[in-house]
Amino acid sequence: MNICIPIEADNGLDSAVCAHFGSAPAYLIVDVANLTFKTVTNHNQHHSHGMCMPLQSLRGEAIDGMVVGGIGMGAFNKLRAADINVYVAQHATVSEVVDAFRAGQMKPMQPGMTCSGHRHG
């Protein structure tokens, strides 16, 4: 299973989780079974509120789940429409997220938990 995590900078599994999905500089796609990973640059990082194109930078990548600290309703709905499960990131690094995911401790993101803007208001 491949999960995708927005990251601040590419430091492999030690990468810090970015607080907001659409504004992340990059994404780390991790195969949780064998701990291999791939970094994908977010070419849509600088966008107007409501104009996040979550699958544009990730086009062609095999992703089963997205783990986010924050995400807007539009991006959340686009991911769910693409059958990508969205989970709440409650950890500082990708390795902590992967450990929690493998332990079955990730909570699914609910629509009421989405952000209303880039300041998470």
Backbone hydrogen bonds in HBPLUS format (Angstrom, degrees):
<---DONOR---> <-ACCEPTOR-->    atom                        ^
c    i                          cat <-CA-CA->   ^        H-A-AA   ^      H-
h    n   atom  resd res      DA  || num        DHA   H-A  angle D-A-AA Bond
n    s   type  num  typ     dist DA aas  dist angle  dist       angle   num
A0032-VAL N   A0001-MET O   2.96 MM  31  5.89 152.4  2.03 178.4 171.8     1
A0064-ASP N   A0002-ASN O   2.84 MM  62  5.38 161.2  1.87 145.5 152.0     2
A0065-GLY N   A0002-ASN O   3.22 MM  63  6.62 146.3  2.34 149.8 153.7     3
A0003-ILE N   A0030-VAL O   2.89 MM  27  5.37 159.6  1.93 152.0 153.2     4
A0030-VAL N   A0003-ILE O   2.74 MM  27  5.37 162.8  1.77 164.8 167.8     5
A0004-CYS N   A0065-GLY O   2.81 MM  61  6.25 148.7  1.90 149.5 159.6     6
A0067-VAL N   A0004-CYS O   2.90 MM  63  6.18 166.0  1.92 166.3 168.4     7
A0005-ILE N   A0028-LEU O   2.93 MM  23  5.27 155.1  1.99 138.6 146.3     8
A0028-LEU N   A0005-ILE O   2.86 MM  23  5.27 163.0  1.89 146.5 150.4     9
A0018-CYS N   A0006-PRO O   2.86 MM  12  5.30 168.4  1.87 120.5 124.6    10
A0007-ILE N   A0026-ALA O   2.82 MM  19  5.49 174.0  1.82 145.1 146.4    11
A0008-GLU N   A0016-ALA O   2.99 MM   8  5.68 156.5  2.04 152.6 157.7    12
A0014-ASP N   A0011-ASN O   3.09 MM   3  5.33 139.9  2.25 137.6 133.4    13
A0015-SER N   A0012-GLY O   3.04 MM   3  5.49 159.9  2.08 118.9 120.7    14
A0095-SER N   A0013-LEU O   2.77 MM  82  4.95 133.3  1.98 168.1 153.0    15
A0094-VAL N   A0015-SER O   2.96 MM  79  5.67 147.6  2.07 156.4 166.3    16
A0017-VAL N   A0092-ALA O   2.91 MM  75  5.64 164.6  1.93 140.1 143.8    17
A0021-PHE N   A0070-GLY O   2.83 MM  49  6.00 172.1  1.84 163.5 161.8    18
A0024-ALA N   A0021-PHE O   3.35 MM   3  5.63 167.4  2.36 112.4 115.2    19
A0042-ASN N   A0025-PRO O   3.01 MM  17  5.40 175.1  2.01 130.0 129.0    20
A0027-TYR N   A0040-VAL O   2.78 MM  13  5.18 153.0  1.85 149.5 158.9    21
A0040-VAL N   A0027-TYR O   2.84 MM  13  5.18 160.3  1.88 153.8 159.2    22
A0029-ILE N   A0038-LYS O   2.82 MM   9  5.22 170.0  1.83 162.5 162.7    23
A0038-LYS N   A0029-ILE O   2.90 MM   9  5.22 142.7  2.04 140.3 152.1    24
A0031-ASP N   A0036-THR O   2.87 MM   5  5.41 166.9  1.89 159.3 163.8    25
A0035-LEU N   A0031-ASP O   2.75 MM   4  5.29 131.0  1.98 157.7 170.6    26
A0051-MET N   A0048-SER O   2.90 MM   3  5.36 154.3  1.97 143.2 142.5    27
A0056-GLN N   A0053-MET O   3.12 MM   3  5.55 153.4  2.19 115.5 123.5    28
A0061-GLU N   A0058-LEU O   3.02 MM   3  5.61 160.1  2.06 142.7 143.7    29
A0085-ASN N   A0064-ASP O   3.24 MM  21  6.46 151.9  2.32 149.0 141.0    30
A0066-MET N   A0085-ASN O   2.72 MM  19  6.16 155.4  1.78 160.1 168.9    31
A0087-TYR N   A0066-MET O   2.72 MM  21  6.07 161.4  1.75 163.1 168.5    32
A0068-VAL N   A0087-TYR O   2.90 MM  19  6.24 164.6  1.92 164.2 159.4    33
A0089-ALA N   A0068-VAL O   2.62 MM  21  4.93 163.8  1.65 131.0 129.2    34
A0115-CYS N   A0071-ILE O   2.78 MM  44  5.57 161.7  1.81 132.8 138.9    35
A0076-PHE N   A0072-GLY O   2.94 MM   4  6.09 161.5  1.97 153.7 159.9    36
A0077-ASN N   A0073-MET O   2.87 MM   4  6.03 164.1  1.89 151.4 155.1    37
A0078-LYS N   A0074-GLY O   2.98 MM   4  6.24 151.3  2.07 145.9 154.1    38
A0079-LEU N   A0075-ALA O   2.96 MM   4  6.21 158.4  2.01 152.5 157.6    39
A0080-ARG N   A0076-PHE O   2.97 MM   4  6.23 166.1  1.99 154.4 158.4    40
A0081-ALA N   A0077-ASN O   2.87 MM   4  5.99 150.8  1.96 143.3 151.5    41
A0082-ALA N   A0078-LYS O   3.17 MM   4  6.35 131.8  2.41 134.5 145.8    42
A0082-ALA N   A0079-LEU O   3.05 MM   3  5.11 133.6  2.27  97.7 110.7    43
A0084-ILE N   A0079-LEU O   2.99 MM   5  5.27 161.7  2.02 146.3 145.7    44
A0083-ASP N   A0080-ARG O   2.96 MM   3  4.94 153.9  2.03 109.5 111.6    45
A0109-MET N   A0086-VAL O   2.79 MM  23  5.50 174.2  1.80 134.0 136.0    46
A0088-VAL N   A0107-LYS O   2.87 MM  19  5.67 160.6  1.91 166.9 173.4    47
A0097-VAL N   A0093-THR O   3.07 MM   4  6.43 153.5  2.15 146.9 154.7    48
A0098-VAL N   A0094-VAL O   2.83 MM   4  6.11 165.0  1.85 161.8 165.1    49
A0099-ASP N   A0095-SER O   2.97 MM   4  6.15 160.7  2.01 144.5 149.7    50
A0100-ALA N   A0096-GLU O   3.01 MM   4  6.20 160.7  2.05 145.8 150.8    51
A0101-PHE N   A0097-VAL O   2.81 MM   4  6.04 155.7  1.87 152.2 160.0    52
A0102-ARG N   A0098-VAL O   2.86 MM   4  6.04 166.2  1.88 155.4 158.5    53
A0103-ALA N   A0099-ASP O   3.05 MM   4  6.20 136.3  2.24 137.5 149.3    54
A0105-GLN N   A0100-ALA O   2.88 MM   5  5.12 168.3  1.90 159.1 155.1    55
A0104-GLY N   A0101-PHE O   3.00 MM   3  5.14 159.9  2.05 107.1 112.8    56
A0113-MET N   A0110-GLN O   2.84 MM   3  5.42 163.6  1.86 125.6 130.8    57
A0114-THR N   A0111-PRO O   3.30 MM   3  5.73 171.1  2.31 117.3 118.4    58
A0120-HIS N   A0117-GLY O   2.95 MM   3  5.32 158.0  2.00 120.0 121.3    59
